[in-house]
Structure formats: C-alpha cells, structure tokens
Amino acid sequence: MKNRISFSKGFLPCAIFSCIVIASGIFGLATRGINLGIDFKPGAIEEVSIKGAAGIEDVRAALQGIGGASVKKIGPSSSDEYQIRAGVAESEGGKITQALVNKYGEGNVDVLKTDFIGSSMSSSLARQSIFLLLGTMLLIWLYATIRFHWDFALGAIVALVHDICIMFTFITWSQIEFSTTTLAAVLTIVGYSINATVVILDRVRFNLPLMEVKTFKDLLDQSLSDTLARSIITTVTTLFAVISLYVFTTGSIKDFALAMSVGLISGCYSSIFISSGFINFTRRGWKPEFGIHHAMPKKAAGAPAL
C-alpha cells in the first residue's frame, strides 16, 4: 500500500467551496443569462469582414436597434472579421448588412457566411439536449448501481451534476457562446468524469478485503492515494491536447477547448473530493464487517480498473 494522504479532511471544505461557486453560477444565470448560440436561439448569424471598423464596440454601435445584436471578434486579433448574431427573421436578415454598409460603405463590408434558425427548431434542439443529458446520467447511474452499490452510484451522479453546474457557471460568467459544440464539451466531460470516478470506486472495492480499517474514511483515503497519480496524469495529458486546440484554433472550437479545460479540472477535483465526500457521508455508520454493502460480509474483489 502507498502512503495514505488524508483527503477526507478536505471533503467538507471542498463541498462548501463548490456550493459557493455553484450558487454564484445560479446568481449569474439569473442576472446575466447564457449567451445562447444560433443553434438554441431563433434569429440570424452572420460572419462579416469590415474594413475600417474601430472594434467590437464600434460595430455594435452601428447595429443598435437591430434585434438585440451581439458582436464577437473571430479569427486572429489583427483580422477585421466579426460574428454578428441578431434576433431577426430570415426575411429581415438584410438589415444587418445594410446597417453596416450605411456606416462603413458598401465596398468595406464583405459577408462571409449567413445562417438562420427558426424558433421551433431552436426549442426542439434545446429539449432534445436536455433529454440526452438526463438519459446519459440515468444510464450511468444504473451501471454504477449494478457494478457497485446504490450510494456509490449516487455519489458518481452527484459528481457529474457538480461538474455540469461548474461548467455552466463558467459559461455564464465568461459569456462564451453556448452552441452544440459547447454542449458536446459538456457531454464529453460527463463521460470523462464518470470514468475517473469509477476507477476510484473500483479501487475502494479492491482495497476492502485487503485493509484493516476502522472507518470508511480510512478506506477512502487509501484508495484515493492509490489512484492519485493516475488521476493527475490522465487529466494533465488530456489538458495538453485541449490547450493546443485552444491556442491554435478559433471560433466554436476555441470555445469547446475552453469549456473542456474547465470541465477536465472540475472532473478530477469532483472525483476525488465531491463523489468520495458524499459516499463518506452515506457510510458514516459503516463497520468493517459490512463490506461494500451496509449489511453484508466482505467479499474478495477482482483487480481494480487501473
């Protein structure tokens, strides 16, 4: 057995810290809202090249009164390309270009791309995304319940909900565009986080018949210590690839990489402190003779998933 680190001392402080962060996200959601992409919001989106524009604020001023238009710089910092989103119907899409032409001149405005999405399509996509996320979590809970125990499974789901809330808190305060690409980052983190949590839970099951412990907290501390190197290495190596995407790409892929970076760090953190802390709380009356269940003797376990 490796040296035992007292991770359990951080269970309560980390739970309080996470609650504060998530509460700030709820406040931000109520006051700022989410910067919905064109996939989830009816309206028009245009990518334009504008010669002579002084910056985002200058372009935004030219579009005042047009469907709550929002402007974002795309491409390298030295480029003159902008992404404009406005809540206008397809028949009114020309208003965006006309407003820009009126200010900068026809020869200085070049429309690179135009997309439209209707309200029925955006609301349908939002419902499908929610059902997809809930269905994914239900299947994960069933898998973890069958493989381990109900409180282990619930702890894994608590960690997943925590990671999703942290990502949405970041998305809310950073105001990065929430599109299908960003949703893909959230779903990717769900899979990544549960994998990290399952490895830890499997180590708990493996250590159970091998250790002489008086409390479940000691068992968790040892199992977390055993898997710490694995948790850090897999997170860091994945971060290398994600950071590369962030540095060398633009647009929605850059937002994907940024959301993924936050999710990877949150997933590693929640697997160690949030999921384990919740399980430790449910097992506060546990005795060694109970084994992995609360009222069953210990049984030998197979090799851990490392």
C-alpha positions in Angstrom: 0.0 0.0 0.0 1.1 3.5 -0.8 1.4 6.3 1.8 -2.0 7.4 2.9 -3.0 11.0 2.2 -5.8 12.4 4.4 -8.1 13.5 1.5 -11.0 13.2 3.9 -10.0 16.4 5.7 -10.9 18.3 2.5 -14.3 16.7 1.9 -16.3 19.3 3.9 -14.3 22.5 2.9 -14.4 21.4 -0.8 -18.2 20.8 -0.6 -18.7 24.3 0.9 -16.4 25.8 -1.7 -18.3 24.1 -4.6 -21.7 25.2 -3.2 -20.5 28.8 -3.1 -19.2 28.6 -6.7 -22.4 26.9 -8.0 -24.5 29.5 -6.1 -22.6 32.2 -7.9 -23.4 30.5 -11.2 -27.1 30.5 -10.3 -26.9 34.2 -9.5 -25.1 34.8 -12.8 -27.7 32.8 -14.7 -30.5 34.9 -13.2 -28.8 38.2 -13.8 -26.7 37.7 -16.9 -28.2 34.6 -18.6 -26.4 32.3 -21.0 -25.0 33.6 -24.3 -27.1 31.2 -26.4 -25.7 30.3 -29.8 -27.7 30.4 -33.0 -28.4 26.6 -32.5 -30.5 27.4 -29.5 -31.9 30.8 -30.2 -34.0 31.9 -33.2 -32.5 34.6 -35.4 -29.7 35.2 -37.8 -26.0 34.9 -37.6 -23.5 36.5 -40.0 -19.8 36.4 -40.3 -18.6 39.6 -41.9 -15.3 41.3 -42.8 -15.4 45.0 -42.1 -12.7 47.3 -43.3 -12.3 50.5 -41.2 -14.1 49.2 -38.1 -12.6 50.5 -34.8 -13.5 47.4 -32.9 -16.4 45.4 -31.4 -18.0 48.5 -29.7 -17.9 50.4 -33.0 -19.6 47.6 -34.9 -22.2 47.2 -32.1 -23.0 50.9 -32.2 -23.7 50.5 -36.0 -26.2 47.8 -35.2 -28.2 49.5 -32.5 -31.9 48.7 -32.6 -31.5 45.5 -34.7 -32.9 42.6 -32.8 -30.5 42.9 -29.8 -27.5 42.3 -32.0 -24.4 40.9 -30.3 -20.9 41.1 -31.9 -17.8 38.9 -31.4 -14.4 39.1 -33.0 -13.3 36.0 -34.8 -10.0 35.0 -36.3 -6.6 36.4 -35.3 -6.6 39.6 -33.2 -5.3 41.5 -36.3 -8.2 40.4 -38.5 -11.2 42.5 -39.4 -13.7 39.6 -39.2 -16.7 39.7 -36.8 -19.5 37.3 -36.0 -22.9 39.1 -35.6 -26.0 37.5 -34.1 -29.4 39.2 -34.1 -32.9 38.1 -33.3 -34.3 38.9 -36.7 -36.4 36.7 -39.1 -34.9 35.4 -42.3 -36.9 37.9 -44.3 -35.2 40.7 -42.3 -31.7 39.3 -42.5 -30.6 42.1 -44.9 -31.0 44.7 -42.1 -27.7 43.6 -40.6 -25.7 44.1 -43.8 -27.5 47.3 -44.7 -26.7 48.8 -41.3 -23.0 48.0 -41.7 -23.0 49.4 -45.3 -24.6 52.6 -44.1 -21.8 53.2 -41.6 -18.7 51.7 -43.3 -19.6 51.9 -47.0 -20.5 49.1 -49.4 -17.0 48.4 -50.5 -15.8 47.9 -46.9 -18.3 45.2 -45.9 -18.0 41.6 -47.1 -20.5 39.0 -45.9 -18.6 35.7 -45.4 -21.4 33.5 -44.0 -25.1 33.7 -43.1 -27.2 31.3 -41.1 -30.8 31.4 -39.9 -32.7 29.3 -37.4 -36.4 29.3 -36.5 -37.9 29.3 -33.0 -39.4 25.8 -33.4 -36.1 24.3 -34.4 -34.2 26.0 -31.5 -36.7 25.0 -28.8 -36.8 21.4 -30.2 -33.0 21.2 -30.1 -32.9 22.5 -26.5 -35.4 19.9 -25.4 -33.5 17.1 -27.1 -30.3 18.3 -25.5 -31.9 18.1 -22.0 -33.3 14.7 -22.6 -29.9 13.5 -23.9 -28.2 14.7 -20.8 -30.8 13.2 -18.4 -30.8 9.9 -20.3 -27.0 9.7 -20.2 -27.0 10.3 -16.4 -29.7 7.7 -15.9 -27.7 5.0 -17.7 -24.6 5.9 -15.8 -26.5 5.6 -12.5 -27.8 2.2 -13.5 -24.4 1.0 -14.5 -22.7 2.2 -11.3 -25.6 0.7 -9.1 -25.2 -2.7 -10.7 -21.4 -2.7 -10.5 -21.0 -1.2 -7.0 -23.8 -0.1 -4.7 -26.6 2.5 -4.7 -24.7 5.1 -2.6 -21.6 4.6 -4.8 -23.8 5.2 -7.9 -25.4 8.2 -6.3 -22.0 9.7 -5.4 -20.9 9.3 -9.0 -24.1 11.2 -10.2 -23.5 13.9 -7.6 -20.0 14.4 -9.0 -21.5 14.6 -12.6 -24.1 17.1 -11.6 -21.4 19.1 -9.8 -19.2 19.2 -13.0 -22.1 20.2 -15.2 -23.0 23.0 -12.7 -19.4 24.2 -12.6 -19.2 24.3 -16.4 -22.4 26.2 -16.7 -21.2 28.6 -14.0 -18.1 29.2 -16.2 -20.2 29.5 -19.3 -22.5 32.1 -17.6 -19.7 34.3 -16.2 -17.4 34.1 -19.2 -20.3 34.6 -21.7 -18.8 32.2 -24.2 -21.3 31.1 -26.8 -23.4 28.1 -25.8 -23.8 26.2 -29.0 -24.0 22.5 -30.0 -20.2 22.5 -29.9 -20.2 23.7 -26.2 -22.9 21.1 -25.4 -20.5 18.4 -26.9 -17.9 19.6 -24.4 -20.3 19.1 -21.5 -21.3 15.6 -22.6 -17.6 14.7 -23.1 -16.8 15.8 -19.6 -19.7 13.6 -18.3 -18.0 10.6 -19.8 -14.6 11.6 -18.6 -15.7 12.4 -15.1 -17.5 9.1 -14.6 -14.5 7.2 -15.9 -12.3 8.8 -13.3 -14.8 8.2 -10.5 -15.3 4.5 -11.5 -11.5 3.9 -11.2 -11.6 5.3 -7.7 -14.6 3.3 -6.7 -13.1 0.2 -8.1 -10.0 0.7 -6.0 -12.2 1.1 -2.9 -13.8 -2.3 -3.7 -10.3 -3.8 -4.3 -8.9 -2.5 -1.1 -11.8 -3.5 1.1 -10.8 -7.1 1.8 -7.1 -6.3 1.9 -7.1 -3.5 4.5 -7.6 -3.5 8.3 -9.5 -0.3 8.8 -11.9 1.0 11.4 -13.7 3.6 9.4 -14.8 4.0 5.8 -12.9 7.3 5.7 -9.6 5.5 6.1 -10.5 3.2 3.2 -11.4 6.2 1.0 -8.1 7.9 1.9 -6.1 4.9 0.9 -7.9 4.3 -2.3 -7.7 8.0 -3.3 -3.9 7.9 -2.5 -3.5 4.8 -4.7 -5.2 6.4 -7.7 -3.9 10.0 -7.2 -1.1 9.6 -9.8 -3.4 8.1 -12.3 -6.0 10.9 -11.8 -3.4 13.7 -12.2 -1.6 12.2 -15.2 -4.7 11.5 -17.2 -6.0 15.0 -16.5 -2.8 16.7 -17.4 -2.1 14.7 -20.6 -5.7 15.4 -21.8 -5.3 19.1 -20.9 -2.2 19.3 -23.2 -4.3 18.3 -26.2 -7.2 20.6 -25.2 -4.9 23.6 -24.6 -3.4 23.0 -28.0 -6.9 23.3 -29.5 -7.5 26.5 -27.6 -4.2 28.1 -28.8 -4.2 27.0 -32.4 -7.9 27.2 -33.3 -10.6 29.9 -33.5 -14.4 30.2 -33.3 -16.5 27.5 -31.8 -13.6 25.0 -31.4 -11.8 27.5 -29.2 -14.9 27.8 -27.0 -15.1 23.9 -27.0 -11.5 23.7 -25.8 -12.0 26.4 -23.1 -15.1 24.7 -21.7 -13.3 21.3 -21.8 -10.3 22.7 -19.9 -12.6 23.8 -17.1 -14.5 20.5 -17.2 -11.3 18.4 -17.0 -10.1 20.2 -13.9 -13.5 20.0 -12.3 -13.9 16.3 -13.2 -10.6 15.5 -11.5 -11.5 17.6 -8.4 -15.0 16.2 -8.1 -13.9 12.5 -8.4 -11.5 13.0 -5.5 -13.4 15.3 -3.2 -17.1 15.6 -4.1 -18.0 12.0 -5.0 -15.9 10.5 -2.2 -17.1 13.1 0.3 -20.7 12.2 -0.5 -20.0 8.4 -0.2 -18.2 9.0 3.1 -21.3 10.9 4.4 -23.6 8.0 3.5 -21.2 5.5 5.1 -20.7 7.3 8.4 -22.2 4.4 10.3 -20.2 1.8 8.3 -18.3 -1.1 10.0 -15.6 -3.3 8.5 -17.8 -6.4 8.7 -20.3 -4.8 6.4 -18.1 -5.0 3.3 -19.1 -2.9 0.3 -22.7 -3.2 1.4 -24.1 -1.9 4.6 -25.3 -5.2 5.9 -23.2 -7.9 4.1 -19.9 -9.5 4.9 -16.8 -8.6 2.9 -16.1 -10.5 -0.3 -12.9 -10.7 -2.3 -12.8 -8.3 -5.2 -11.2 -8.6 -8.6 -8.3 -6.5 -9.9 -9.0 -2.7 -9.9 -9.6 -0.8 -13.2 -6.2 1.0 -13.4 
